[in-house]
Amino acid sequence: MSGGGPEDRGAHAPPRGRPEGGTYEGLARRGSAGIRRLRRRFRPRTRPRFEGQSFNRLIPNILTLIALCAGLTAIRFALDGRWEPAAGLIVFAAALDGIDGRLARLLKVTSRFGAEFDSLSDFLSFGVAPALLLYLWTMHEGRGLGFAPCLLFAVCSALRLARFNASLDAPGPVPLTGPPPKPAYAQSFFTGVPAPAGAGLALFPLFAALALNGWNMPVLAEAMRHPLFVGTVLVVVAALMVSTLPTWSFKNFKVPRELVLPLLLGVGIFAAFLVTDPWAALALGGLIYAGMLPFSVRSYRRLKREAEAMLEPVVVPSSEHAGGGAP
């Protein structure tokens, strides 16, 4: 017979207490899958991560690039005979050069690429641009003889920067090549006048002439513009840049507590002077820096004497001379 008994019907029917849609494990899996889909739908989207350097690490190089552009633009203004904006852009490049290195050390992003890029920018902004500006301003009147001091200044600037780059290589305990390591007392000094300061000293005749013209002193302004005076300044500054003269770097410069207030007052007065009469202030700044050079040499020699005195061997008398011989 085709009909089956209750036992046969019970074999094909779902067991008692079990749902018809499947087992409890299947329902649990489908429920957990639905919950995961809901979680993915309402999960906050995370920002994708991109490989590369942080923008903060690029800020010093960006400042160096802006300084390089300022030097190039100064050359363009010099070719057009616009002396004031050309000189102002060189000063602006010097201000950026004083910021980018310290900012790189503060952010701990110093690199050999940044040092090389900074040196190339310095050569153009503080070696080529001032020499070309002064040649077009007054030294062209001396023809070939007038070009010689400008050429000497640019060459000495390149030599000074090359020597500085060579000193960046950290030598081993026993250096086989390159310059010897600097002693501790010499870490706060440059060897020779740095390139930005050399550019400011070389442009002193231009700053002074612009200030004297503003004060209605054309005779003194023409004296400052004389090629003989400008050429002498260029030769002297070029020699200072390639010399071994120790100059303050102001990196670890400590001001005595009793001089903090006078220094702040002096900086405030100079800032006010810079705003009211910028060319006279820049000329005065060049004179102040030149007057600081002898004090820098004296400070270096004093620190050197103190360091050498600490390294002198101490002679200890032997026991025989001290009266404590063997019994």
Salt bridges, closest charged atoms under 4 A:
ASP80 OD2 - ARG76 NE 3.85
GLU116 OE2 - ARG112 NH2 2.93
GLU141 OE2 - ARG225 NH1 3.31
ASP169 OD1 - ARG112 NH1 2.68
GLU306 OE2 - ARG302 NH1 3.40
